[in-house]
Amino acid sequence: MAAFGTGWRRYLRLWQGLRSSSGDTGNEGLWARLRKSRLGSWCRNLLSDYAEACKDVAAGVKERPGRAAFYLSLLAGAGFCAYSAPGPGSFETSLLECSGTLLLLSPWIRNGVSDGHVQQLLRLRDQGRLRYQSLGCCSLVYEAPYDPDCDLYEAHCRHLRPRWSLFPSRVLDVGFLGHWWLLHAKMRDFDINEEEFKRLPAHLRTLSFWDLRSDRNERLFQEKYQPVPLPDEQLEAEIRP
């Protein structure tokens, strides 16, 4: 009972002290009390530290403007790369556009590499095994062994997960500056079927730049629009009745 009375008197003295302290600061405004508090002093110290850091940066820019311009260009380039990094919706849109482009072609003239790559990506997409990872300045699309909703033991056991050393072989595409570069490279010459040219002689399987854009071909193409000159004898023979 004595202990209860001692504890009660202690709380009563604490309450009276809080009321007296609040009464002393009651005449001050809210901002004045915040400035005198620990939070106010912490904010003042933080702002002063940032001000000193900004002054040091400005002094460094004046002393070495070339290095400052180099660092600023690097920072701007990294910011632009991060801003233009494609997202997962961009990859799916590009994949569907490539699939639609190949569907417009006959199977006999489709490039086997382009068609096989796009069909593999579509199969992984239907199985829910495509994963997207943003790295800030670029993006990665890689293959996962299982669907996220798969409840097999192999999908949940951490000892059976793929090793990190095999991760480069699971990467399917790299997104940088708004483009998916591997998909773009696989779709090059998508309307040329290499199987059609395997039986041709070796010197006819490849074409150089000059074979397609030679001066002789251009001259012959322009000459076909020129009028055909006829000799005088032929003209007289045509005019005579």
Salt bridges, closest charged atoms under 4 A:
GLU28 OE2 - LYS36 NZ 2.86
GLU92 OE2 - ARG125 NH2 2.99
ASP126 OD1 - ARG125 NH1 3.55
GLU143 OE2 - ARG129 NH2 2.56
ASP151 OD1 - HIS156 NE2 3.62
GLU195 OE1 - LYS198 NZ 3.17
GLU223 OE2 - ARG219 NH1 3.38
GLU236 OE1 - ARG240 NH2 3.93
